[in-house]
């Protein structure tokens, strides 16, 4: 595979950020909290359960409902 770069993909905005990213508005507090919660779950700070398949998740939900 050959990867080429063009001048337009390498241009950086005045403040050093990606020109496309700089156009997006900042995230609101709810979104930032959800992003932090996700990072905490991935790092293990918040206990979470991982499922290896959708079927495993559905079975766990059914067991919770029947409990």
ChimeraX commands (.cxc) that place a marker at each C-alpha (Angstrom):
marker #1 position 0.00,0.00,0.00 radius 0.5
marker #1 position 1.33,3.43,-0.89 radius 0.5
marker #1 position 0.42,6.37,1.30 radius 0.5
marker #1 position 0.86,9.86,-0.03 radius 0.5
marker #1 position 0.43,13.15,1.75 radius 0.5
marker #1 position -0.77,16.35,0.23 radius 0.5
marker #1 position -0.15,19.90,1.43 radius 0.5
marker #1 position -3.84,20.30,2.35 radius 0.5
marker #1 position -3.79,17.34,4.79 radius 0.5
marker #1 position -0.71,18.68,6.54 radius 0.5
marker #1 position -1.85,22.28,6.96 radius 0.5
marker #1 position -2.16,23.24,10.60 radius 0.5
marker #1 position -4.40,26.00,11.91 radius 0.5
marker #1 position -3.08,29.22,13.41 radius 0.5
marker #1 position -3.44,27.86,16.96 radius 0.5
marker #1 position -1.68,24.59,16.06 radius 0.5
marker #1 position -4.81,22.45,15.92 radius 0.5
marker #1 position -6.23,20.45,13.07 radius 0.5
marker #1 position -8.31,22.85,10.93 radius 0.5
marker #1 position -11.25,20.40,10.84 radius 0.5
marker #1 position -11.15,19.76,14.60 radius 0.5
marker #1 position -10.89,23.46,15.39 radius 0.5
marker #1 position -14.25,24.04,13.68 radius 0.5
marker #1 position -16.10,21.73,16.08 radius 0.5
marker #1 position -17.65,23.36,19.16 radius 0.5
marker #1 position -16.32,22.25,22.56 radius 0.5
marker #1 position -18.07,19.34,24.25 radius 0.5
marker #1 position -20.74,20.09,26.85 radius 0.5
marker #1 position -20.47,18.95,30.47 radius 0.5
marker #1 position -22.62,15.84,29.98 radius 0.5
marker #1 position -20.51,14.63,27.06 radius 0.5
marker #1 position -17.27,15.31,28.95 radius 0.5
marker #1 position -18.60,13.36,31.96 radius 0.5
marker #1 position -19.54,10.41,29.74 radius 0.5
marker #1 position -16.10,10.46,28.12 radius 0.5
marker #1 position -14.43,10.47,31.55 radius 0.5
marker #1 position -16.65,7.62,32.75 radius 0.5
marker #1 position -15.65,5.58,29.69 radius 0.5
marker #1 position -11.96,6.21,30.35 radius 0.5
marker #1 position -12.44,5.25,34.03 radius 0.5
marker #1 position -14.17,2.00,33.04 radius 0.5
marker #1 position -11.42,1.11,30.57 radius 0.5
marker #1 position -8.70,1.83,33.15 radius 0.5
marker #1 position -10.48,-0.21,35.84 radius 0.5
marker #1 position -11.25,2.70,38.17 radius 0.5
marker #1 position -14.95,1.89,37.76 radius 0.5
marker #1 position -15.88,-1.82,37.83 radius 0.5
marker #1 position -17.55,-2.98,34.66 radius 0.5
marker #1 position -18.55,-6.22,32.99 radius 0.5
marker #1 position -17.29,-7.19,29.56 radius 0.5
marker #1 position -19.17,-9.52,27.25 radius 0.5
marker #1 position -17.64,-11.58,24.46 radius 0.5
marker #1 position -20.77,-11.58,22.32 radius 0.5
marker #1 position -24.16,-9.91,22.00 radius 0.5
marker #1 position -25.78,-13.19,23.00 radius 0.5
marker #1 position -23.83,-13.23,26.26 radius 0.5
marker #1 position -25.02,-9.68,27.01 radius 0.5
marker #1 position -28.65,-10.56,26.23 radius 0.5
marker #1 position -28.49,-13.64,28.45 radius 0.5
marker #1 position -27.05,-11.57,31.31 radius 0.5
marker #1 position -29.85,-9.03,30.91 radius 0.5
marker #1 position -32.48,-11.77,30.91 radius 0.5
marker #1 position -30.95,-13.26,34.08 radius 0.5
marker #1 position -31.03,-9.83,35.77 radius 0.5
marker #1 position -34.69,-9.39,34.84 radius 0.5
marker #1 position -35.60,-12.85,36.17 radius 0.5
marker #1 position -33.66,-12.37,39.42 radius 0.5
marker link #1:1,2 radius 0.2
marker link #1:2,3 radius 0.2
marker link #1:3,4 radius 0.2
marker link #1:4,5 radius 0.2
marker link #1:5,6 radius 0.2
marker link #1:6,7 radius 0.2
marker link #1:7,8 radius 0.2
marker link #1:8,9 radius 0.2
marker link #1:9,10 radius 0.2
marker link #1:10,11 radius 0.2
marker link #1:11,12 radius 0.2
marker link #1:12,13 radius 0.2
marker link #1:13,14 radius 0.2
marker link #1:14,15 radius 0.2
marker link #1:15,16 radius 0.2
marker link #1:16,17 radius 0.2
marker link #1:17,18 radius 0.2
marker link #1:18,19 radius 0.2
marker link #1:19,20 radius 0.2
marker link #1:20,21 radius 0.2
marker link #1:21,22 radius 0.2
marker link #1:22,23 radius 0.2
marker link #1:23,24 radius 0.2
marker link #1:24,25 radius 0.2
marker link #1:25,26 radius 0.2
marker link #1:26,27 radius 0.2
marker link #1:27,28 radius 0.2
marker link #1:28,29 radius 0.2
marker link #1:29,30 radius 0.2
marker link #1:30,31 radius 0.2
marker link #1:31,32 radius 0.2
marker link #1:32,33 radius 0.2
marker link #1:33,34 radius 0.2
marker link #1:34,35 radius 0.2
marker link #1:35,36 radius 0.2
marker link #1:36,37 radius 0.2
marker link #1:37,38 radius 0.2
marker link #1:38,39 radius 0.2
marker link #1:39,40 radius 0.2
marker link #1:40,41 radius 0.2
marker link #1:41,42 radius 0.2
marker link #1:42,43 radius 0.2
marker link #1:43,44 radius 0.2
marker link #1:44,45 radius 0.2
marker link #1:45,46 radius 0.2
marker link #1:46,47 radius 0.2
marker link #1:47,48 radius 0.2
marker link #1:48,49 radius 0.2
marker link #1:49,50 radius 0.2
marker link #1:50,51 radius 0.2
marker link #1:51,52 radius 0.2
marker link #1:52,53 radius 0.2
marker link #1:53,54 radius 0.2
marker link #1:54,55 radius 0.2
marker link #1:55,56 radius 0.2
marker link #1:56,57 radius 0.2
marker link #1:57,58 radius 0.2
marker link #1:58,59 radius 0.2
marker link #1:59,60 radius 0.2
marker link #1:60,61 radius 0.2
marker link #1:61,62 radius 0.2
marker link #1:62,63 radius 0.2
marker link #1:63,64 radius 0.2
marker link #1:64,65 radius 0.2
marker link #1:65,66 radius 0.2
marker link #1:66,67 radius 0.2
view
